[in-house]
Every structure is written in C-alpha cells, then in structure tokens.
Amino acid sequence: MGFTTPCFIRKNTEELRKKLEDIGYKNAGSSNHHDIIYTDTEHGVYFTTFASNITDDEVGYDCKYNRTLFLAIAALRDDTDNNQMFINDKGDWGIYNDSVEEFTQRLKEMGYDGPFEYREEEI
C-alpha cells in the first residue's frame, strides 16, 4: 500500500524534487542535467532522466509541464488522504493535511504570522 499512480513531468527543478520529498518520496538518483522527473510508486521513489529515455509505452502518466497536475497525481495514495487534492461540488479545491498543527506550521513557513483561529467544523 502507498502511492498508486506513477507519473512524470517534463521539467526538473529543485522545488519539484523537494515537494516530492515532502509528500513522502525518496530520491533514487537525480541530476540537474536531466529534463524529466519520474515517480516510481512501487518503490516510493523518484528519479530524473532525459526525455529521450521516455517511450510511447510508458507506464507513468505524462503530466507534460503541468506542475499542479504532476504533484496531485504523485500524491495519490491508497493508505492516507494526507497531501491529496480534493474538489467539492462547487468546483472549489484544496489539499488535505493530516493535522491542524502541520497546516499552521506550513503557514508560518510561508510567512503568515497568525493569529490562527479554526472553527470546529474545519478541524
């Protein structure tokens, strides 16, 4: 059990690799010279490669250059909802986090000082 959907993106940035590590992937080998980041869901790892190594019969979903799509698909798991994207019937979307404390810490890291108040139905 774990990550469910292999995917790749046709860009390779430190920020994207860090995001993959934040959602639980391990680095199985990467280089700044490669132009593809590929997730291996069976082993819970990611690696970088050259686009010339990608074939028409790849198992992973090709996210092209769409960062949001790539991270949403990479986060899909069958054992937790943490870091997964959800949408409601109005078309609003958001990313689920396991705890209010974790969410508050991420806001602080992004420069928000608070105060942080949560309604009971949000917790």
Secondary structure, 3 states (H helix, E strand, C coil): CCECCCEEECCCCHHHHHHHHHCCCEECCCCCCCCEEEEECCCCEEEEECHHHCCCCCCCEECCCCHHHHHHHHCCECCCCCCCEEECCCCCEEECCCCHHHHHHHHHHCCCCCCCCCCHHHC
